[in-house]
Amino acid sequence: MLKRLIITVLIWKLLLIYIVLTAVYFLPFNTTFTPFKNIDIMEKDLIYSVAVFANFDGIHYLDIARRGYFKLEQPFFPFYPILVRSFVAVSGSSYIIASQLISITCLILALYYIYKLLLIDKKQNLFTLILLVILTFPTSYSYSASYNDSLFLLLATFTLYLGRVGRWRSASLVSGLAVLTRLNGLALPFFLVTEYMEHKNPKKLVNISLFILIPALAFLLYLIYVQMAFGDWNLIFTTMKIWGQDKVILPMQTFWRYFKIVFVHPNIQITYFVALFEVISVLAYIMLALYTFRKIRLSYWLFMCVSFLIPAFTGTFQGMPRYALHLYPLFLGIALFLSKSSKFVRIFYFVISILLLIISLSLFSRGYFVA
């Protein structure tokens, strides 16, 4: 299985590189959010096709790995940059190569544990479909970028697997690492507590505190580090102001704001289509949450829904098209829907998904924000 996954992911990565090199002919290059402000390399060069996968957030993760935290970088959690720095120290490779090798390796391992989860539920016949759904997802290029999405998918999926096989202490520890990777790791205790209640006699709750304590402790340790290094633990949240995500706002208010952007005061530019992409993604997540209720395990469903709610309270849906990348339950839900749909619906879904992937990656690689 691992050999098959390695070959599949490498072919997928080559196709992504082909899209990146093709986009050169159609879109002007915007250097604002890219690793190179002044391009002095050929855009068709292999170096270019690697470097552009460090656009936007990738710049911050690489900078943190190189020289530690600096201004406005506290919201980028530390575990991924630590892994990148460690890999560079051992291998002597460049930071950009190290980061993407880690991402691709984590994706392969995450897919392997998705297969193991399907085996537990005797649904391994869905694996090929889930694999296609994941690799053709419109923002799946982030899995091979200098981003922490693959790492979080691995840690979250591994936590789910450990919980399913009853290895609670290990699951708690891995969930702590997930929290040190992304804030939505705080959704994993909802899975752990619910899954534990389904596994064990409810009277035997001696270890249940671990499910909340270890992720909370991991988060607290990072807050303590920020306090000691910068004198203000709240920087994790206040520095999000530059992205408009520093306040707690009810999701309905955010929907109203997006309604005005999309329908009342449309400004037909790339930013308009990004906002449209974001709100469509959120609506799709809501529909999937409704569809999967009672079709997947309650523990999976709660983890998925809480993962959506955490960013939904920030007052913006910025980045929402990418948050689905972390959630095996969401991909399971899509696969269940497609497996019961007609051939026409399946073909339509994948055609649209692949087109959106091509468009998203083209924009992303040329320096235009997508998610």
N, C-alpha and C positions, 0 to 999 in steps of 0.2 A: 504493500500500500504506500509506504513512504517513497519508494522509487517512482511509483506512478505519480505521486503528488509533486515530487521534485521536477520531473519532466514537464508536467502540466503547467506548473507555476513558471518555469523558465521559458516555455513557449509563450505563455501569457505576457511575461515581461518583455520579450522580444517584440511582440505585437504592440505593446505600449510604446516602446522606443520608436517603432515605425510610425505610429501616430504623431509622436513628438517631432520627428524629423519632417514629416509631411506638413505639419502646421506652420513650419517656417515659411512656406510659400503662400500662405493665406492670411496671416496675421502679423501686424507690426509688433516689434518687441518692446515691452514695457519693463524697463530695468528697475523700477521703483522698489519692488518687493522680491528681487532676485538676489542670488549670492554674488553676482557681478554687476557693479554699477556701470562700469565701462567695459563693454565687450571687446576683447582683443583676441578672441578665438573664433574659428570658423563655426557658424551655426550648424553646419551639417556634421561636424566632428562628433565622435563618440563622447568626447569630454563634455560637450554641450548637452547631449542626451542624458548624461548622468547628472550634471550640475543642476538642470532645471527641476529635477525632482527634490531639490532643497529649497524651492520657492516658499515665500510667506513664512509660516511657522517653522519650517525647516531651518531657516536662517537662525532663529532663536535657539533651537535645540543644539545646533552645531556650535554656536557661540558659547552657550552654557557648558557644553562638553569641553571646549578649548580652554576657557579661562574663568569658569564659574559664573555666578549670577551677576547681572548688572541691572541698570535702570529699566523698569517696566517688564522684567522677565520673570518675576515671582509667580505669575499664574501658570508658568510652564513647569509642571511637576518634575522631580529630579531623577526618577529611576531610569528613564530612557537615556538622558545625557550621561548618567553614570556608566551605563552599559557601553555606550559609544566610547567614552574616554578609556574605559578598561580595555576594550577591544583594540583600540589604537595603541595603548601602552604595551600590550602583548604582541600584536601582529606587526606594528610599525606602519600600518596602512594609513591612508589619508582619512580624515574625519568623515568626509562625504561618502567615500566608499564603505567605510565601516558602518555608518548609520544605515545605509541601504542594504548591506548584507545582513545586518541584524533584523531589519524589517522583513526581508524576504524569508529568512530562516524562521522567524516567529510566525509568519503567515502559514508556512508549510506545517509547522507543528500544531498550529491552531486548527488547521483543516484535518489533521490526523486525529485530534481529540474530538472534533465534531463527528468524525466517523465512529469513534469509540462510543460516543453518546448515543448515536443512532443504533449501534449494536446492542446497547443496553435495552433500548426500547423496541428492538427487533424491527427497525425501520431503515435498515441499511440500504434497502432498495431506493430510498430517497437521496442517497449521497451524491450521485452524479448530478441530479437536478439542483441540489443545494450548492454544489461546487460551481455549477454554471451561474446560478443566481449571484453568488458571492463575487466571482471573477468578472462578471459583466455589470455589476452594480455601478451606477453612474459616477460614483466617487471612489471606486475600488483602486484607482491608481495610487491613492494614499498608502495602500498596503505596501507598496514598494518604494515609497518616498522616504525622505529623512524626517519622518513623522512617527509618533508613538502609537498609531492606530493598530498596527499588527501586533505590537507587544501587548497592548491592552486586550485585544481580541484573544490572544493566547492565554493571558492570565485569567481573564473572565471565564473563558471556556474551560480551562483547566480547573478552576474553582468549581464550576458546575459539574465537571466529571468527578472530582474528588468527593463532592457532596453526594452525588448519585451512588458512589460505591462505599459511602459511609466513612471516609477518612476525614473526620471533622477537624482535627487539629491541623492537618496539612492544608485543608481547604481554607481555614481561617488565616493561616500564614500567607498563603498565596493571595487571598483577598486583600491582605495588608499591602503586599507589593503592588496590587492593582490600584489601590488608593494612592500610592506613591507615584503612580504613572498618570492617572487622570482622576479628576474630582468625582466623576460618576462611578468610580469604584465604591463609593459610599452606598450605591444601590445593591451591592452584593450581599450585605447582611440580611436584606429582605428575602433573598433566595435561600440563604443558609438556614435562617430560622424556620421558614416555611417547609423546606425540604427535611429538616431535622424532625419537625413535628409529624411529618408523614412517615419518617423512618422509624422513629422511636415511640415508646410509650410516653405520652405527655407528662407523666409524673416524674420521669427521669430527666430533669433539666439541669444536671450538674455542670455540663459543659456549654450550655447555651450562651453564657456571658462571653465566651471566646469569640462568638460570631460577630458581636458588636464591639467588644473590647479591643481586639487586635486591629481591625480597620480604623477604629476611632483613635487608637494609640498611634498608628502610622500617620494619620492626619495631624495629630497633635505634635508629633516629632517634627514634622515639616514646619508647622506653625512656630515651634520653639526655635528652629534653625533660622527662620526668617526674622524673628524677633531679635535673636542674638546677633545676626549678621547686619541687619538694617535698622533695628530699633523700632520696628512697627510690624507686628504679625499681620495686621489688616491689609498690608500691601498686596497680599494674594487676591484680595477683592477690589480694593480701591484702584489699583492700576488697570483694572478691566474697564475703567471709564473711557479709555481711548477706543475701545470696541463697543461702547455703549452697554456694557454688561455689569455695571457696578451696583445696581439696585435690584431689590426684590419687587417685581411687578407681576400682577395677576395675568395669567396667559390670555384671558379675554381682552385685556387692554392691549396686549401685544397684537392679537388678531385684528383689533380695530385699527391699530396703527398700520398694519400691513394692508388692510382693506383700502385705506386711504391712499397708500403708496401705489397699489396695483390698479385700483378702479377710479378713485376720485381725482388724484393728481398724478396721472401717469407721465413719466419722463422717459421716453423710449431711448434708453442707453443701456450699456452692459449692466449697470447697477440695477436697472429696472428688471431685467431678466433674471439677475441673481436673486432679487427679492421675490420674484414670482416662483423661482425654483425652490426657494426656502419655504414659502407658504404651501406650495404643492406637496413638498416633502412632509411637512407637519400634518397636513390633511391625510396623506397616505398612511402615516404612522398611526393616526387616530383610527382610521378604517381597519388597519391591521390589528390594532389592539382590540377592537370590537369583534373582528372576525375570529381571532385566536382564543378569545375567552372560552374556556372549557374545551378547547380543541388541543391545547398544549397544557403541560403541567402548571399548576397554580404558582409554584415557585419560579418557574421560567417567566410566567406572565407578569408577576409582580416585579421581578428584576427588570424586565423590559420597560414596563410602564414608569417605574420610578426613575429609570435612566433617562426617559424622555422628559419627565417633569423637572428634573434638576436644572437643565439649561432653559426650560420653558419659562421659569420664573425670573430670568435675568432681564426681561424686557425686550429681547430681540431673538429672532430665530436664526441669527447669524451662525453659520457652521452646522446647522441642523441636517443638511443633506449628508454630512459626514458622520454624524453620531450613530447612524444605523450600522456603520461598519463594525461596531463593538459588540453586536448583539446576535449571538447564535439563535435565540428564540425568535427574533424577527425573521431571519432567513429561513428558519424552520416553518414559520407561518406562511411565508411566500411560497415555499416548496409544497406545502400541504394544499394551498389554494390552487397552484398550477397543476398538481398531480390529479386534481379532481375537475380540472377545466378541459375544455375542448382543445384540439390541436391548434385551431385558429387562435384561440386566446393565448396559448403558450408561445406561438410564433410571434404574435403581436407584442406580447410582453418583452420578449428578448430583442426584437427589432428596435423597439423604443428604448430599451435599456442600453443597448449597444450604441445607438445614435447619441444618446445623452452622455455616455461615457466618452465617445470620440470628441464631442463638443466640449465637455467639461475639461478633459485632459488637454485639448488644444488651447483653450483659454488659460488654464493653469500654467502650462509650460511656457506660454508667451507672456506671463507676468500679470494676468488679469484674475482678480479674486473670484473664486467660485464657491468654496466652502471651507 
